[in-house]
Amino acid sequence: MAMWMALVVAPLRSPAGDLHGPNTLEHQPAKDAAMEGHYEPRRGAPLILFGLPDDEADVTRGAVEIPKLGSLILTHELDAEAQGLKS
């Protein structure tokens, strides 16, 4: 029974999860900027995998990034603008 349920439900998880990025950007842009570690708005924003946020200097130090993936996840466009904490 569990295998049949997984067969039915598993394909629905990806589209549902994909809708969370644009929804968070629309309703909670500050939350999204804080999770990503973006202080300034950026076009083609990278996905920051990890780093150390420095609130006094407004930068994420030692950030390991994947270029343009943050914008792609949030807006489904590579060069879209992602909001920052300052905006």
Distance bins in CASP14 RR format, pairs under 12 A and 6 or more apart:
PFRMAT RR
TARGET T0000
AUTHOR 0000-0000-0000
RMODE 2
METHOD distances of the structure
MODEL  1
1 7 0 0 0 0 0 1 0 0 0 0 0
1 8 0 0 0 0 0 1 0 0 0 0 0
2 8 0 0 0 0 0 1 0 0 0 0 0
2 9 0 0 0 0 0 1 0 0 0 0 0
2 10 0 0 0 0 0 1 0 0 0 0 0
3 9 0 0 0 0 0 1 0 0 0 0 0
3 10 0 0 0 0 0 1 0 0 0 0 0
4 10 0 0 0 0 0 1 0 0 0 0 0
5 12 0 0 0 0 0 1 0 0 0 0 0
6 12 0 0 0 0 0 1 0 0 0 0 0
6 13 0 0 0 0 0 1 0 0 0 0 0
9 15 0 0 0 0 0 1 0 0 0 0 0
9 16 0 0 0 0 1 0 0 0 0 0 0
10 16 0 0 0 0 0 1 0 0 0 0 0
12 18 0 0 0 0 0 1 0 0 0 0 0
12 19 0 0 0 0 0 1 0 0 0 0 0
13 19 0 0 0 0 0 1 0 0 0 0 0
13 20 0 0 0 0 0 1 0 0 0 0 0
14 20 0 0 0 0 0 1 0 0 0 0 0
16 23 0 0 0 0 0 1 0 0 0 0 0
17 23 0 0 0 0 1 0 0 0 0 0 0
17 24 0 0 0 0 0 1 0 0 0 0 0
17 73 0 0 0 0 0 1 0 0 0 0 0
18 24 0 0 0 0 0 1 0 0 0 0 0
18 72 0 0 0 0 0 1 0 0 0 0 0
18 73 0 0 0 0 1 0 0 0 0 0 0
18 74 0 0 0 0 0 1 0 0 0 0 0
18 75 0 0 0 0 0 1 0 0 0 0 0
18 76 0 0 0 0 1 0 0 0 0 0 0
19 25 0 0 0 0 0 1 0 0 0 0 0
19 26 0 0 0 0 0 1 0 0 0 0 0
19 27 0 0 0 0 0 1 0 0 0 0 0
19 73 0 0 0 0 0 1 0 0 0 0 0
19 74 0 0 0 0 0 1 0 0 0 0 0
19 76 0 0 0 0 0 1 0 0 0 0 0
20 26 0 0 0 0 0 1 0 0 0 0 0
20 27 0 0 0 0 0 1 0 0 0 0 0
20 28 0 0 0 0 0 1 0 0 0 0 0
20 31 0 0 0 0 0 1 0 0 0 0 0
20 32 0 0 0 0 0 1 0 0 0 0 0
20 35 0 0 0 0 0 1 0 0 0 0 0
20 73 0 0 0 0 1 0 0 0 0 0 0
20 74 0 0 0 0 1 0 0 0 0 0 0
21 27 0 0 0 0 0 1 0 0 0 0 0
21 28 0 0 0 0 0 1 0 0 0 0 0
21 29 0 0 0 0 0 1 0 0 0 0 0
21 31 0 0 0 0 0 1 0 0 0 0 0
21 32 1 0 0 1 0 0 0 0 0 0 0
21 35 0 0 0 0 0 1 0 0 0 0 0
21 36 0 0 0 0 0 1 0 0 0 0 0
21 47 0 0 0 0 0 1 0 0 0 0 0
21 70 0 0 0 0 1 0 0 0 0 0 0
21 71 0 0 0 0 0 1 0 0 0 0 0
21 72 0 0 0 0 0 1 0 0 0 0 0
21 73 1 0 1 0 0 0 0 0 0 0 0
21 74 1 0 1 0 0 0 0 0 0 0 0
21 75 0 0 0 0 1 0 0 0 0 0 0
21 76 0 0 0 0 1 0 0 0 0 0 0
21 80 0 0 0 0 0 1 0 0 0 0 0
21 82 0 0 0 0 0 1 0 0 0 0 0
22 28 0 0 0 0 0 1 0 0 0 0 0
22 29 0 0 0 0 0 1 0 0 0 0 0
22 32 0 0 0 0 0 1 0 0 0 0 0
22 70 0 0 0 0 0 1 0 0 0 0 0
22 71 0 0 0 0 0 1 0 0 0 0 0
22 72 0 0 0 0 0 1 0 0 0 0 0
22 73 0 0 0 0 1 0 0 0 0 0 0
22 74 1 0 0 1 0 0 0 0 0 0 0
22 75 1 0 0 1 0 0 0 0 0 0 0
22 76 1 0 0 1 0 0 0 0 0 0 0
22 77 0 0 0 0 0 1 0 0 0 0 0
22 80 0 0 0 0 0 1 0 0 0 0 0
22 82 0 0 0 0 0 1 0 0 0 0 0
23 29 0 0 0 0 0 1 0 0 0 0 0
23 31 0 0 0 0 0 1 0 0 0 0 0
23 32 0 0 0 0 1 0 0 0 0 0 0
23 73 0 0 0 0 0 1 0 0 0 0 0
23 74 0 0 0 0 1 0 0 0 0 0 0
23 75 0 0 0 0 0 1 0 0 0 0 0
24 30 0 0 0 0 0 1 0 0 0 0 0
24 31 1 0 0 1 0 0 0 0 0 0 0
24 32 1 0 1 0 0 0 0 0 0 0 0
24 33 0 0 0 0 0 1 0 0 0 0 0
24 34 0 0 0 0 0 1 0 0 0 0 0
24 35 0 0 0 0 1 0 0 0 0 0 0
24 36 0 0 0 0 0 1 0 0 0 0 0
24 70 0 0 0 0 0 1 0 0 0 0 0
24 73 0 0 0 0 1 0 0 0 0 0 0
24 74 1 0 0 1 0 0 0 0 0 0 0
24 75 0 0 0 0 0 1 0 0 0 0 0
24 82 0 0 0 0 0 1 0 0 0 0 0
24 83 0 0 0 0 0 1 0 0 0 0 0
25 31 0 0 0 0 1 0 0 0 0 0 0
25 32 1 0 1 0 0 0 0 0 0 0 0
25 33 0 0 0 0 1 0 0 0 0 0 0
25 35 0 0 0 0 0 1 0 0 0 0 0
25 36 0 0 0 0 0 1 0 0 0 0 0
25 38 0 0 0 0 0 1 0 0 0 0 0
25 41 0 0 0 0 0 1 0 0 0 0 0
25 45 0 0 0 0 0 1 0 0 0 0 0
25 70 0 0 0 0 0 1 0 0 0 0 0
25 71 0 0 0 0 1 0 0 0 0 0 0
25 72 0 0 0 0 0 1 0 0 0 0 0
25 73 0 0 0 0 1 0 0 0 0 0 0
25 74 1 0 1 0 0 0 0 0 0 0 0
25 75 1 0 0 1 0 0 0 0 0 0 0
25 76 0 0 0 0 0 1 0 0 0 0 0
25 77 0 0 0 0 0 1 0 0 0 0 0
25 80 0 0 0 0 1 0 0 0 0 0 0
25 81 0 0 0 0 0 1 0 0 0 0 0
25 82 1 0 0 1 0 0 0 0 0 0 0
25 83 1 0 0 1 0 0 0 0 0 0 0
25 84 0 0 0 0 0 1 0 0 0 0 0
26 32 0 0 0 0 1 0 0 0 0 0 0
26 74 0 0 0 0 1 0 0 0 0 0 0
26 75 0 0 0 0 1 0 0 0 0 0 0
26 83 0 0 0 0 0 1 0 0 0 0 0
28 34 0 0 0 0 1 0 0 0 0 0 0
28 35 0 0 0 0 1 0 0 0 0 0 0
28 74 0 0 0 0 0 1 0 0 0 0 0
28 83 0 0 0 0 0 1 0 0 0 0 0
29 35 0 0 0 0 0 1 0 0 0 0 0
29 36 0 0 0 0 0 1 0 0 0 0 0
29 38 0 0 0 0 0 1 0 0 0 0 0
29 41 0 0 0 0 1 0 0 0 0 0 0
29 74 0 0 0 0 1 0 0 0 0 0 0
29 75 0 0 0 0 0 1 0 0 0 0 0
29 81 0 0 0 0 0 1 0 0 0 0 0
29 82 0 0 0 0 1 0 0 0 0 0 0
29 83 1 0 1 0 0 0 0 0 0 0 0
29 84 1 0 0 1 0 0 0 0 0 0 0
29 85 0 0 0 0 1 0 0 0 0 0 0
29 86 0 0 0 0 0 1 0 0 0 0 0
29 87 0 0 0 0 1 0 0 0 0 0 0
30 36 0 0 0 0 0 1 0 0 0 0 0
30 37 0 0 0 0 0 1 0 0 0 0 0
30 38 0 0 0 0 0 1 0 0 0 0 0
30 39 0 0 0 0 0 1 0 0 0 0 0
30 41 0 0 0 0 0 1 0 0 0 0 0
30 82 0 0 0 0 0 1 0 0 0 0 0
30 83 1 0 0 1 0 0 0 0 0 0 0
30 84 0 0 0 0 1 0 0 0 0 0 0
30 85 1 0 0 1 0 0 0 0 0 0 0
30 86 0 0 0 0 0 1 0 0 0 0 0
30 87 0 0 0 0 1 0 0 0 0 0 0
31 37 0 0 0 0 0 1 0 0 0 0 0
31 38 0 0 0 0 0 1 0 0 0 0 0
31 74 0 0 0 0 0 1 0 0 0 0 0
31 83 0 0 0 0 0 1 0 0 0 0 0
31 84 0 0 0 0 0 1 0 0 0 0 0
31 85 0 0 0 0 0 1 0 0 0 0 0
32 38 0 0 0 0 1 0 0 0 0 0 0
32 41 0 0 0 0 0 1 0 0 0 0 0
32 45 0 0 0 0 0 1 0 0 0 0 0
32 47 0 0 0 0 0 1 0 0 0 0 0
32 48 0 0 0 0 0 1 0 0 0 0 0
32 70 0 0 0 0 1 0 0 0 0 0 0
32 71 0 0 0 0 0 1 0 0 0 0 0
32 73 0 0 0 0 1 0 0 0 0 0 0
32 74 1 0 0 1 0 0 0 0 0 0 0
32 75 0 0 0 0 0 1 0 0 0 0 0
32 82 1 0 0 1 0 0 0 0 0 0 0
32 83 1 0 0 1 0 0 0 0 0 0 0
32 84 0 0 0 0 1 0 0 0 0 0 0
32 85 0 0 0 0 1 0 0 0 0 0 0
32 87 0 0 0 0 0 1 0 0 0 0 0
33 39 1 0 0 1 0 0 0 0 0 0 0
33 40 0 0 0 0 1 0 0 0 0 0 0
33 41 0 0 0 0 1 0 0 0 0 0 0
33 42 0 0 0 0 1 0 0 0 0 0 0
33 45 0 0 0 0 1 0 0 0 0 0 0
33 48 0 0 0 0 0 1 0 0 0 0 0
33 53 0 0 0 0 0 1 0 0 0 0 0
33 58 0 0 0 0 0 1 0 0 0 0 0
33 60 0 0 0 0 0 1 0 0 0 0 0
33 70 0 0 0 0 0 1 0 0 0 0 0
33 74 0 0 0 0 0 1 0 0 0 0 0
33 81 0 0 0 0 0 1 0 0 0 0 0
33 82 1 0 0 1 0 0 0 0 0 0 0
33 83 1 0 1 0 0 0 0 0 0 0 0
33 84 1 1 0 0 0 0 0 0 0 0 0
33 85 1 0 1 0 0 0 0 0 0 0 0
33 86 0 0 0 0 1 0 0 0 0 0 0
33 87 1 0 0 1 0 0 0 0 0 0 0
34 48 0 0 0 0 0 1 0 0 0 0 0
34 53 0 0 0 0 1 0 0 0 0 0 0
34 55 0 0 0 0 0 1 0 0 0 0 0
34 60 0 0 0 0 0 1 0 0 0 0 0
34 83 0 0 0 0 0 1 0 0 0 0 0
34 84 0 0 0 0 1 0 0 0 0 0 0
34 85 1 0 0 1 0 0 0 0 0 0 0
34 86 0 0 0 0 0 1 0 0 0 0 0
35 47 0 0 0 0 0 1 0 0 0 0 0
35 48 0 0 0 0 1 0 0 0 0 0 0
35 49 0 0 0 0 0 1 0 0 0 0 0
35 50 0 0 0 0 0 1 0 0 0 0 0
35 53 0 0 0 0 0 1 0 0 0 0 0
35 60 0 0 0 0 0 1 0 0 0 0 0
35 70 0 0 0 0 0 1 0 0 0 0 0
35 73 0 0 0 0 0 1 0 0 0 0 0
35 74 0 0 0 0 0 1 0 0 0 0 0
35 82 0 0 0 0 0 1 0 0 0 0 0
35 83 0 0 0 0 0 1 0 0 0 0 0
35 84 0 0 0 0 0 1 0 0 0 0 0
35 85 0 0 0 0 0 1 0 0 0 0 0
36 42 0 0 0 0 1 0 0 0 0 0 0
36 44 0 0 0 0 0 1 0 0 0 0 0
36 45 1 0 0 1 0 0 0 0 0 0 0
36 46 0 0 0 0 1 0 0 0 0 0 0
36 47 1 0 0 1 0 0 0 0 0 0 0
36 48 1 0 1 0 0 0 0 0 0 0 0
36 49 0 0 0 0 0 1 0 0 0 0 0
36 50 0 0 0 0 0 1 0 0 0 0 0
36 51 0 0 0 0 0 1 0 0 0 0 0
36 53 0 0 0 0 0 1 0 0 0 0 0
36 60 0 0 0 0 1 0 0 0 0 0 0
36 63 0 0 0 0 1 0 0 0 0 0 0
36 65 0 0 0 0 1 0 0 0 0 0 0
36 66 0 0 0 0 0 1 0 0 0 0 0
36 69 0 0 0 0 0 1 0 0 0 0 0
36 70 1 0 0 1 0 0 0 0 0 0 0
36 71 0 0 0 0 0 1 0 0 0 0 0
36 73 0 0 0 0 1 0 0 0 0 0 0
36 74 0 0 0 0 1 0 0 0 0 0 0
36 82 1 0 0 1 0 0 0 0 0 0 0
36 83 0 0 0 0 1 0 0 0 0 0 0
36 84 0 0 0 0 1 0 0 0 0 0 0
36 85 0 0 0 0 1 0 0 0 0 0 0
37 45 0 0 0 0 1 0 0 0 0 0 0
37 46 0 0 0 0 0 1 0 0 0 0 0
37 47 0 0 0 0 0 1 0 0 0 0 0
37 48 1 0 1 0 0 0 0 0 0 0 0
37 49 0 0 0 0 0 1 0 0 0 0 0
37 50 0 0 0 0 0 1 0 0 0 0 0
37 51 0 0 0 0 1 0 0 0 0 0 0
37 52 0 0 0 0 0 1 0 0 0 0 0
37 53 1 0 1 0 0 0 0 0 0 0 0
37 54 0 0 0 0 0 1 0 0 0 0 0
37 55 0 0 0 0 0 1 0 0 0 0 0
37 58 0 0 0 0 0 1 0 0 0 0 0
37 59 0 0 0 0 1 0 0 0 0 0 0
37 60 1 0 1 0 0 0 0 0 0 0 0
37 61 0 0 0 0 0 1 0 0 0 0 0
37 62 0 0 0 0 0 1 0 0 0 0 0
37 63 1 0 0 1 0 0 0 0 0 0 0
37 65 0 0 0 0 0 1 0 0 0 0 0
37 70 0 0 0 0 0 1 0 0 0 0 0
37 82 0 0 0 0 0 1 0 0 0 0 0
37 83 0 0 0 0 0 1 0 0 0 0 0
37 84 0 0 0 0 1 0 0 0 0 0 0
37 85 1 0 0 1 0 0 0 0 0 0 0
37 86 0 0 0 0 0 1 0 0 0 0 0
38 44 0 0 0 0 0 1 0 0 0 0 0
38 45 1 0 0 1 0 0 0 0 0 0 0
38 46 0 0 0 0 1 0 0 0 0 0 0
38 47 0 0 0 0 0 1 0 0 0 0 0
38 48 1 0 0 1 0 0 0 0 0 0 0
38 51 0 0 0 0 0 1 0 0 0 0 0
38 53 0 0 0 0 0 1 0 0 0 0 0
38 58 0 0 0 0 0 1 0 0 0 0 0
38 59 0 0 0 0 0 1 0 0 0 0 0
38 60 1 0 0 1 0 0 0 0 0 0 0
38 63 0 0 0 0 1 0 0 0 0 0 0
38 65 0 0 0 0 0 1 0 0 0 0 0
38 70 0 0 0 0 1 0 0 0 0 0 0
38 71 0 0 0 0 0 1 0 0 0 0 0
38 74 0 0 0 0 0 1 0 0 0 0 0
38 81 0 0 0 0 0 1 0 0 0 0 0
38 82 1 0 0 1 0 0 0 0 0 0 0
38 83 1 0 0 1 0 0 0 0 0 0 0
38 84 1 0 1 0 0 0 0 0 0 0 0
38 85 1 0 0 1 0 0 0 0 0 0 0
38 86 0 0 0 0 1 0 0 0 0 0 0
38 87 0 0 0 0 1 0 0 0 0 0 0
39 45 0 0 0 0 0 1 0 0 0 0 0
39 48 0 0 0 0 0 1 0 0 0 0 0
39 53 0 0 0 0 1 0 0 0 0 0 0
39 54 0 0 0 0 1 0 0 0 0 0 0
39 55 0 0 0 0 1 0 0 0 0 0 0
39 56 0 0 0 0 0 1 0 0 0 0 0
39 57 0 0 0 0 1 0 0 0 0 0 0
39 58 1 0 1 0 0 0 0 0 0 0 0
39 59 1 0 0 1 0 0 0 0 0 0 0
39 60 1 0 0 1 0 0 0 0 0 0 0
39 61 0 0 0 0 0 1 0 0 0 0 0
39 63 0 0 0 0 0 1 0 0 0 0 0
39 82 0 0 0 0 0 1 0 0 0 0 0
39 83 0 0 0 0 0 1 0 0 0 0 0
39 84 1 0 1 0 0 0 0 0 0 0 0
39 85 1 0 1 0 0 0 0 0 0 0 0
39 86 1 0 1 0 0 0 0 0 0 0 0
39 87 0 0 0 0 1 0 0 0 0 0 0
40 57 0 0 0 0 0 1 0 0 0 0 0
40 58 1 0 0 1 0 0 0 0 0 0 0
40 59 0 0 0 0 1 0 0 0 0 0 0
40 60 0 0 0 0 0 1 0 0 0 0 0
40 81 0 0 0 0 0 1 0 0 0 0 0
40 82 0 0 0 0 1 0 0 0 0 0 0
40 83 0 0 0 0 1 0 0 0 0 0 0
40 84 1 0 1 0 0 0 0 0 0 0 0
40 85 0 0 0 0 1 0 0 0 0 0 0
40 86 1 0 1 0 0 0 0 0 0 0 0
40 87 1 0 0 1 0 0 0 0 0 0 0
41 71 0 0 0 0 0 1 0 0 0 0 0
41 80 0 0 0 0 0 1 0 0 0 0 0
41 81 1 0 1 0 0 0 0 0 0 0 0
41 82 1 0 0 1 0 0 0 0 0 0 0
41 83 1 0 1 0 0 0 0 0 0 0 0
41 84 1 0 1 0 0 0 0 0 0 0 0
41 85 0 0 0 0 1 0 0 0 0 0 0
41 86 1 0 0 1 0 0 0 0 0 0 0
41 87 1 0 1 0 0 0 0 0 0 0 0
42 48 0 0 0 0 0 1 0 0 0 0 0
42 60 0 0 0 0 0 1 0 0 0 0 0
42 65 0 0 0 0 0 1 0 0 0 0 0
42 67 0 0 0 0 0 1 0 0 0 0 0
42 68 0 0 0 0 1 0 0 0 0 0 0
42 70 0 0 0 0 1 0 0 0 0 0 0
42 71 1 0 0 1 0 0 0 0 0 0 0
42 74 0 0 0 0 0 1 0 0 0 0 0
42 79 0 0 0 0 0 1 0 0 0 0 0
42 80 0 0 0 0 1 0 0 0 0 0 0
42 81 1 0 0 1 0 0 0 0 0 0 0
42 82 1 0 1 0 0 0 0 0 0 0 0
42 83 0 0 0 0 1 0 0 0 0 0 0
42 84 1 0 0 1 0 0 0 0 0 0 0
42 85 0 0 0 0 0 1 0 0 0 0 0
42 86 0 0 0 0 0 1 0 0 0 0 0
42 87 0 0 0 0 0 1 0 0 0 0 0
43 67 0 0 0 0 0 1 0 0 0 0 0
43 68 0 0 0 0 1 0 0 0 0 0 0
43 70 0 0 0 0 0 1 0 0 0 0 0
43 71 1 0 0 1 0 0 0 0 0 0 0
43 75 0 0 0 0 0 1 0 0 0 0 0
43 77 0 0 0 0 1 0 0 0 0 0 0
43 78 0 0 0 0 1 0 0 0 0 0 0
43 79 1 0 1 0 0 0 0 0 0 0 0
43 80 1 0 0 1 0 0 0 0 0 0 0
43 81 1 0 1 0 0 0 0 0 0 0 0
43 82 1 0 0 1 0 0 0 0 0 0 0
43 83 0 0 0 0 0 1 0 0 0 0 0
43 84 0 0 0 0 0 1 0 0 0 0 0
44 65 0 0 0 0 0 1 0 0 0 0 0
44 66 0 0 0 0 0 1 0 0 0 0 0
44 67 1 0 0 1 0 0 0 0 0 0 0
44 68 1 0 1 0 0 0 0 0 0 0 0
44 69 0 0 0 0 1 0 0 0 0 0 0
44 70 1 0 0 1 0 0 0 0 0 0 0
44 71 1 0 1 0 0 0 0 0 0 0 0
44 72 0 0 0 0 1 0 0 0 0 0 0
44 73 0 0 0 0 0 1 0 0 0 0 0
44 74 0 0 0 0 1 0 0 0 0 0 0
44 75 0 0 0 0 1 0 0 0 0 0 0
44 77 0 0 0 0 1 0 0 0 0 0 0
44 78 1 0 0 1 0 0 0 0 0 0 0
44 79 1 0 1 0 0 0 0 0 0 0 0
44 80 1 0 0 1 0 0 0 0 0 0 0
44 81 1 0 0 1 0 0 0 0 0 0 0
44 82 1 0 0 1 0 0 0 0 0 0 0
45 60 0 0 0 0 0 1 0 0 0 0 0
45 63 0 0 0 0 0 1 0 0 0 0 0
45 65 0 0 0 0 1 0 0 0 0 0 0
45 66 0 0 0 0 0 1 0 0 0 0 0
45 67 0 0 0 0 1 0 0 0 0 0 0
45 68 1 0 0 1 0 0 0 0 0 0 0
45 69 0 0 0 0 1 0 0 0 0 0 0
45 70 1 0 1 0 0 0 0 0 0 0 0
45 71 1 0 1 0 0 0 0 0 0 0 0
45 72 0 0 0 0 1 0 0 0 0 0 0
45 73 0 0 0 0 1 0 0 0 0 0 0
45 74 1 0 0 1 0 0 0 0 0 0 0
45 75 0 0 0 0 1 0 0 0 0 0 0
45 77 0 0 0 0 0 1 0 0 0 0 0
45 78 0 0 0 0 1 0 0 0 0 0 0
45 79 0 0 0 0 1 0 0 0 0 0 0
45 80 0 0 0 0 1 0 0 0 0 0 0
45 81 1 0 0 1 0 0 0 0 0 0 0
45 82 1 1 0 0 0 0 0 0 0 0 0
45 83 0 0 0 0 1 0 0 0 0 0 0
45 84 0 0 0 0 1 0 0 0 0 0 0
46 60 0 0 0 0 0 1 0 0 0 0 0
46 63 1 0 0 1 0 0 0 0 0 0 0
46 64 0 0 0 0 1 0 0 0 0 0 0
46 65 1 1 0 0 0 0 0 0 0 0 0
46 66 1 0 1 0 0 0 0 0 0 0 0
46 67 1 0 1 0 0 0 0 0 0 0 0
46 68 1 0 0 1 0 0 0 0 0 0 0
46 69 1 0 0 1 0 0 0 0 0 0 0
46 70 1 0 0 1 0 0 0 0 0 0 0
46 71 0 0 0 0 1 0 0 0 0 0 0
46 72 0 0 0 0 0 1 0 0 0 0 0
46 73 0 0 0 0 0 1 0 0 0 0 0
46 74 0 0 0 0 0 1 0 0 0 0 0
46 78 0 0 0 0 0 1 0 0 0 0 0
46 82 0 0 0 0 1 0 0 0 0 0 0
47 60 0 0 0 0 0 1 0 0 0 0 0
47 63 0 0 0 0 0 1 0 0 0 0 0
47 64 0 0 0 0 1 0 0 0 0 0 0
47 65 1 0 0 1 0 0 0 0 0 0 0
47 66 1 0 1 0 0 0 0 0 0 0 0
47 67 0 0 0 0 1 0 0 0 0 0 0
47 68 0 0 0 0 1 0 0 0 0 0 0
47 69 1 1 0 0 0 0 0 0 0 0 0
47 70 1 0 1 0 0 0 0 0 0 0 0
47 71 0 0 0 0 1 0 0 0 0 0 0
47 72 0 0 0 0 1 0 0 0 0 0 0
47 73 1 0 0 1 0 0 0 0 0 0 0
47 74 0 0 0 0 1 0 0 0 0 0 0
47 78 0 0 0 0 0 1 0 0 0 0 0
47 82 0 0 0 0 1 0 0 0 0 0 0
48 59 0 0 0 0 0 1 0 0 0 0 0
48 60 1 0 1 0 0 0 0 0 0 0 0
48 61 0 0 0 0 0 1 0 0 0 0 0
48 62 0 0 0 0 1 0 0 0 0 0 0
48 63 1 0 1 0 0 0 0 0 0 0 0
48 64 1 0 0 1 0 0 0 0 0 0 0
48 65 1 0 1 0 0 0 0 0 0 0 0
48 66 0 0 0 0 1 0 0 0 0 0 0
48 67 0 0 0 0 0 1 0 0 0 0 0
48 69 0 0 0 0 1 0 0 0 0 0 0
48 70 0 0 0 0 1 0 0 0 0 0 0
48 73 0 0 0 0 0 1 0 0 0 0 0
48 82 0 0 0 0 0 1 0 0 0 0 0
48 84 0 0 0 0 0 1 0 0 0 0 0
49 60 0 0 0 0 0 1 0 0 0 0 0
49 62 0 0 0 0 0 1 0 0 0 0 0
49 63 1 0 0 1 0 0 0 0 0 0 0
49 64 1 0 1 0 0 0 0 0 0 0 0
49 65 1 0 0 1 0 0 0 0 0 0 0
49 66 1 0 0 1 0 0 0 0 0 0 0
49 67 0 0 0 0 0 1 0 0 0 0 0
49 69 0 0 0 0 1 0 0 0 0 0 0
49 70 0 0 0 0 0 1 0 0 0 0 0
50 60 0 0 0 0 1 0 0 0 0 0 0
50 61 0 0 0 0 0 1 0 0 0 0 0
50 62 0 0 0 0 1 0 0 0 0 0 0
50 63 1 0 0 1 0 0 0 0 0 0 0
50 64 1 0 1 0 0 0 0 0 0 0 0
50 65 0 0 0 0 1 0 0 0 0 0 0
50 66 0 0 0 0 0 1 0 0 0 0 0
51 59 0 0 0 0 0 1 0 0 0 0 0
51 60 1 0 1 0 0 0 0 0 0 0 0
51 61 1 0 0 1 0 0 0 0 0 0 0
51 62 1 0 1 0 0 0 0 0 0 0 0
51 63 1 0 1 0 0 0 0 0 0 0 0
51 64 1 0 0 1 0 0 0 0 0 0 0
51 65 0 0 0 0 1 0 0 0 0 0 0
52 59 0 0 0 0 1 0 0 0 0 0 0
52 60 1 0 0 1 0 0 0 0 0 0 0
52 61 1 0 1 0 0 0 0 0 0 0 0
52 62 1 0 0 1 0 0 0 0 0 0 0
52 63 0 0 0 0 1 0 0 0 0 0 0
52 64 0 0 0 0 0 1 0 0 0 0 0
53 59 1 0 0 1 0 0 0 0 0 0 0
53 60 1 0 1 0 0 0 0 0 0 0 0
53 61 1 0 0 1 0 0 0 0 0 0 0
53 62 0 0 0 0 0 1 0 0 0 0 0
53 63 0 0 0 0 1 0 0 0 0 0 0
53 85 0 0 0 0 1 0 0 0 0 0 0
54 60 1 0 0 1 0 0 0 0 0 0 0
54 61 1 0 1 0 0 0 0 0 0 0 0
54 62 0 0 0 0 1 0 0 0 0 0 0
54 63 0 0 0 0 0 1 0 0 0 0 0
55 61 0 0 0 0 0 1 0 0 0 0 0
55 85 0 0 0 0 1 0 0 0 0 0 0
55 86 0 0 0 0 0 1 0 0 0 0 0
58 84 0 0 0 0 1 0 0 0 0 0 0
58 85 1 0 0 1 0 0 0 0 0 0 0
58 86 1 0 0 1 0 0 0 0 0 0 0
58 87 0 0 0 0 0 1 0 0 0 0 0
59 85 0 0 0 0 0 1 0 0 0 0 0
59 86 0 0 0 0 0 1 0 0 0 0 0
60 84 0 0 0 0 0 1 0 0 0 0 0
60 85 0 0 0 0 0 1 0 0 0 0 0
65 71 0 0 0 0 0 1 0 0 0 0 0
66 72 0 0 0 0 1 0 0 0 0 0 0
66 73 0 0 0 0 1 0 0 0 0 0 0
66 78 0 0 0 0 0 1 0 0 0 0 0
67 78 0 0 0 0 1 0 0 0 0 0 0
67 79 0 0 0 0 0 1 0 0 0 0 0
68 74 0 0 0 0 0 1 0 0 0 0 0
68 75 0 0 0 0 0 1 0 0 0 0 0
68 76 0 0 0 0 0 1 0 0 0 0 0
68 77 0 0 0 0 1 0 0 0 0 0 0
68 78 1 0 1 0 0 0 0 0 0 0 0
68 79 1 0 0 1 0 0 0 0 0 0 0
68 80 0 0 0 0 1 0 0 0 0 0 0
68 81 0 0 0 0 0 1 0 0 0 0 0
68 82 0 0 0 0 0 1 0 0 0 0 0
69 75 0 0 0 0 0 1 0 0 0 0 0
69 76 0 0 0 0 0 1 0 0 0 0 0
69 77 0 0 0 0 0 1 0 0 0 0 0
69 78 0 0 0 0 1 0 0 0 0 0 0
69 80 0 0 0 0 0 1 0 0 0 0 0
69 82 0 0 0 0 0 1 0 0 0 0 0
70 76 0 0 0 0 0 1 0 0 0 0 0
70 77 0 0 0 0 0 1 0 0 0 0 0
70 78 0 0 0 0 1 0 0 0 0 0 0
70 79 0 0 0 0 0 1 0 0 0 0 0
70 80 0 0 0 0 1 0 0 0 0 0 0
70 81 0 0 0 0 0 1 0 0 0 0 0
70 82 1 0 0 1 0 0 0 0 0 0 0
70 83 0 0 0 0 0 1 0 0 0 0 0
70 84 0 0 0 0 0 1 0 0 0 0 0
71 77 1 0 0 1 0 0 0 0 0 0 0
71 78 1 0 0 1 0 0 0 0 0 0 0
71 79 1 0 0 1 0 0 0 0 0 0 0
71 80 1 0 1 0 0 0 0 0 0 0 0
71 81 1 0 0 1 0 0 0 0 0 0 0
71 82 1 0 1 0 0 0 0 0 0 0 0
71 83 0 0 0 0 0 1 0 0 0 0 0
72 78 1 0 1 0 0 0 0 0 0 0 0
72 79 0 0 0 0 1 0 0 0 0 0 0
72 80 0 0 0 0 1 0 0 0 0 0 0
72 82 0 0 0 0 0 1 0 0 0 0 0
73 80 0 0 0 0 0 1 0 0 0 0 0
73 82 0 0 0 0 1 0 0 0 0 0 0
74 80 1 0 0 1 0 0 0 0 0 0 0
74 81 0 0 0 0 1 0 0 0 0 0 0
74 82 1 0 1 0 0 0 0 0 0 0 0
74 83 0 0 0 0 1 0 0 0 0 0 0
74 84 0 0 0 0 0 1 0 0 0 0 0
75 81 0 0 0 0 1 0 0 0 0 0 0
75 82 1 0 0 1 0 0 0 0 0 0 0
75 83 0 0 0 0 0 1 0 0 0 0 0
81 87 0 0 0 0 1 0 0 0 0 0 0
END
